[in-house]
C-alpha cells in the first residue's frame, strides 16, 4: 500500500488518483478490523486528522476531475474513521501565500502539520 505525497495529488494520472482513493478506503477498513500491516501500522502513528485531511484532498481532486465517489465508499469511510467531507471544512484551510500548503487550526492559531512524508 502506498500513499503519494499530498503535493502530488493534483498531478497524479487518473489511474493513480483512483488508486489513492482505494488505498484510503482499504486503510480505513484495516484500521477497524485491527489487521496488522507494516506500512499501514506506521501510517496510523500519525494523528487521524492527517489521514482525514489526506482523504479529503484525494476526494476533492476526484470531484475536480468529474469522478464520482461511490456512496458505499463514502459510507464505509464515515463508519470506519468518521470521514465526512463537510465536517472537515473547519479543520484545514489553504494558506494565502503558498498554494497547496494545508494547515490545521489549533485553537485560534494556525499550525502547520506534518503530512504523509
C-alpha positions as a LaTeX table, in Angstrom:
\begin{tabular}{lrrr}
\hline
Residue & $x$ (\AA) & $y$ (\AA) & $z$ (\AA) \\
\hline
Unk1 & 0.00 & 0.00 & 0.00 \\
Unk2 & 1.36 & 3.37 & $-0.94$ \\
Unk3 & 0.18 & 6.91 & $-0.37$ \\
Unk4 & 1.73 & 9.56 & $-2.56$ \\
Unk5 & 2.85 & 12.86 & $-1.07$ \\
Unk6 & $-0.06$ & 15.25 & $-0.71$ \\
Unk7 & 1.57 & 17.82 & $-3.03$ \\
Unk8 & 1.49 & 15.28 & $-5.88$ \\
Unk9 & $-2.24$ & 14.60 & $-5.71$ \\
Unk10 & $-3.11$ & 17.32 & $-8.23$ \\
Unk11 & $-0.64$ & 15.97 & $-10.83$ \\
Unk12 & $-1.24$ & 12.24 & $-10.43$ \\
Unk13 & $-2.58$ & 10.44 & $-13.50$ \\
Unk14 & $-6.23$ & 9.44 & $-13.25$ \\
Unk15 & $-5.48$ & 5.78 & $-12.53$ \\
Unk16 & $-3.12$ & 6.69 & $-9.70$ \\
Unk17 & $-5.66$ & 9.10 & $-8.23$ \\
Unk18 & $-8.33$ & 6.40 & $-8.23$ \\
Unk19 & $-5.81$ & 4.05 & $-6.63$ \\
Unk20 & $-5.25$ & 6.62 & $-3.85$ \\
Unk21 & $-8.98$ & 6.66 & $-3.17$ \\
Unk22 & $-8.99$ & 2.86 & $-2.95$ \\
Unk23 & $-5.99$ & 2.97 & $-0.62$ \\
Unk24 & $-7.79$ & 5.38 & 1.71 \\
Unk25 & $-10.84$ & 3.10 & 1.79 \\
Unk26 & $-8.70$ & 0.00 & 2.35 \\
Unk27 & $-6.66$ & 1.64 & 5.10 \\
Unk28 & $-9.79$ & 2.70 & 6.97 \\
Unk29 & $-11.17$ & $-0.85$ & 6.77 \\
Unk30 & $-7.90$ & $-2.33$ & 8.05 \\
Unk31 & $-7.87$ & 0.11 & 10.96 \\
Unk32 & $-11.34$ & $-1.00$ & 12.06 \\
Unk33 & $-10.62$ & $-4.70$ & 11.62 \\
Unk34 & $-7.37$ & $-4.35$ & 13.54 \\
Unk35 & $-5.35$ & $-6.16$ & 10.89 \\
Unk36 & $-1.61$ & $-5.63$ & 11.10 \\
Unk37 & 0.40 & $-4.40$ & 8.13 \\
Unk38 & 3.93 & $-2.99$ & 8.31 \\
Unk39 & 3.26 & 0.12 & 6.23 \\
Unk40 & $-0.27$ & 0.80 & 7.42 \\
Unk41 & 0.67 & 0.48 & 11.09 \\
Unk42 & 3.32 & 3.14 & 10.52 \\
Unk43 & 0.76 & 5.46 & 8.91 \\
Unk44 & $-1.51$ & 5.18 & 11.97 \\
Unk45 & 1.28 & 6.57 & 14.15 \\
Unk46 & 0.23 & 9.97 & 12.79 \\
Unk47 & $-2.93$ & 11.68 & 14.07 \\
Unk48 & $-6.20$ & 10.52 & 12.49 \\
Unk49 & $-6.83$ & 14.12 & 11.38 \\
Unk50 & $-3.87$ & 13.87 & 9.00 \\
Unk51 & $-5.43$ & 10.82 & 7.33 \\
Unk52 & $-8.81$ & 12.54 & 7.12 \\
Unk53 & $-7.26$ & 15.62 & 5.52 \\
Unk54 & $-5.35$ & 13.47 & 3.04 \\
Unk55 & $-8.55$ & 11.61 & 2.18 \\
Unk56 & $-10.33$ & 14.94 & 1.72 \\
Unk57 & $-7.60$ & 16.16 & $-0.67$ \\
Unk58 & $-7.94$ & 12.99 & $-2.76$ \\
Unk59 & $-11.74$ & 13.26 & $-2.68$ \\
Unk60 & $-11.68$ & 16.93 & $-3.75$ \\
Unk61 & $-9.32$ & 16.19 & $-6.64$ \\
Unk62 & $-11.54$ & 13.34 & $-7.79$ \\
Unk63 & $-14.52$ & 15.68 & $-7.80$ \\
Unk64 & $-12.48$ & 18.32 & $-9.68$ \\
Unk65 & $-11.82$ & 15.72 & $-12.37$ \\
Unk66 & $-15.51$ & 14.80 & $-12.51$ \\
Unk67 & $-15.06$ & 11.35 & $-10.98$ \\
Unk68 & $-17.94$ & 10.05 & $-8.91$ \\
Unk69 & $-17.17$ & 8.62 & $-5.50$ \\
Unk70 & $-19.47$ & 5.74 & $-4.68$ \\
Unk71 & $-21.95$ & 6.11 & $-1.86$ \\
Unk72 & $-20.77$ & 2.79 & $-0.41$ \\
Unk73 & $-17.17$ & 4.01 & $-0.23$ \\
Unk74 & $-18.20$ & 7.25 & 1.46 \\
Unk75 & $-20.39$ & 5.36 & 3.94 \\
Unk76 & $-17.57$ & 2.93 & 4.69 \\
Unk77 & $-15.12$ & 5.77 & 5.32 \\
Unk78 & $-17.63$ & 7.51 & 7.57 \\
Unk79 & $-18.35$ & 4.34 & 9.56 \\
Unk80 & $-14.70$ & 3.31 & 9.85 \\
Unk81 & $-12.87$ & 6.56 & 10.61 \\
Unk82 & $-15.58$ & 9.22 & 10.80 \\
Unk83 & $-14.80$ & 10.76 & 7.40 \\
Unk84 & $-17.30$ & 13.45 & 6.48 \\
Unk85 & $-16.22$ & 15.87 & 3.76 \\
Unk86 & $-18.36$ & 18.71 & 5.08 \\
Unk87 & $-17.21$ & 18.40 & 8.70 \\
Unk88 & $-13.57$ & 18.89 & 7.64 \\
Unk89 & $-14.15$ & 22.43 & 6.38 \\
Unk90 & $-13.02$ & 23.95 & 9.68 \\
Unk91 & $-10.10$ & 21.56 & 10.08 \\
Unk92 & $-7.86$ & 22.88 & 7.34 \\
Unk93 & $-7.50$ & 25.83 & 5.04 \\
Unk94 & $-5.22$ & 26.77 & 2.21 \\
Unk95 & $-2.64$ & 29.38 & 3.09 \\
Unk96 & $-2.91$ & 32.53 & 1.01 \\
Unk97 & 0.82 & 32.97 & 0.37 \\
Unk98 & 1.74 & 29.44 & $-0.67$ \\
Unk99 & $-0.57$ & 27.27 & $-2.70$ \\
Unk100 & $-1.08$ & 23.62 & $-1.81$ \\
Unk101 & 0.17 & 24.02 & 1.77 \\
Unk102 & $-2.62$ & 22.95 & 4.08 \\
Unk103 & $-2.73$ & 23.86 & 7.73 \\
Unk104 & $-4.77$ & 22.70 & 10.68 \\
Unk105 & $-6.46$ & 25.10 & 13.04 \\
Unk106 & $-5.40$ & 24.52 & 16.62 \\
Unk107 & $-7.45$ & 26.70 & 18.94 \\
Unk108 & $-7.14$ & 30.07 & 17.24 \\
Unk109 & $-3.61$ & 29.64 & 15.98 \\
Unk110 & $-2.85$ & 28.10 & 12.61 \\
Unk111 & $-0.21$ & 25.41 & 12.98 \\
Unk112 & 1.46 & 23.71 & 10.04 \\
Unk113 & 1.03 & 19.94 & 10.30 \\
Unk114 & 3.37 & 17.21 & 9.08 \\
Unk115 & 1.88 & 15.38 & 6.14 \\
Unk116 & 2.50 & 11.82 & 4.98 \\
Unk117 & 6.19 & 12.18 & 4.23 \\
\hline
\end{tabular}
